Amino acid sequence: MNAISDQIDQAGEAPISVEAFYRYGYRGRQMLAIRAPFAMGGDGAAIIGRTIEADGRRYVVVSIARQISSPINRGEPFGVELREADTREESAA
């Protein structure tokens, strides 16, 4: 039940603005290197499933990729796997 309410709460939140560096491929996934907008755990759970805005476009974070497992500090670069945010879906929420 918490997972469902978390998804509903996050749907109404404004996109998180991030600084994007470059796109790259990692294990067959298309990734985007970004700078962490806030501190979070090493697994990136605080940003996975959230909508971010980079270079004027909105995306939903599907997963993260890092070479280390320590907590992520604000401003630290790391990779995110994204899917384009469906603006129709966001406006209906």
Stockholm file with secondary structure:
# STOCKHOLM 1.0

chainA/1-93         MNAISDQIDQAGEAPISVEAFYRYGYRGRQMLAIRAPFAMGGDGAAIIGRTIEADGRRYVVVSIARQISSPINRGEPFGVELREADTREESAA
#=GR chainA/1-93 SS CHHHHHHHHHHTSCCEECEEEEEEEETTEEEEEEECSSCBCTTCTTTTTCEEEETTEEEEEEEEECSCCSCBCTTCEEEEEEEECCHHHHHHC
#=GC SS_cons        CHHHHHHHHHHTSCCEECEEEEEEEETTEEEEEEECSSCBCTTCTTTTTCEEEETTEEEEEEEEECSCCSCBCTTCEEEEEEEECCHHHHHHC
//
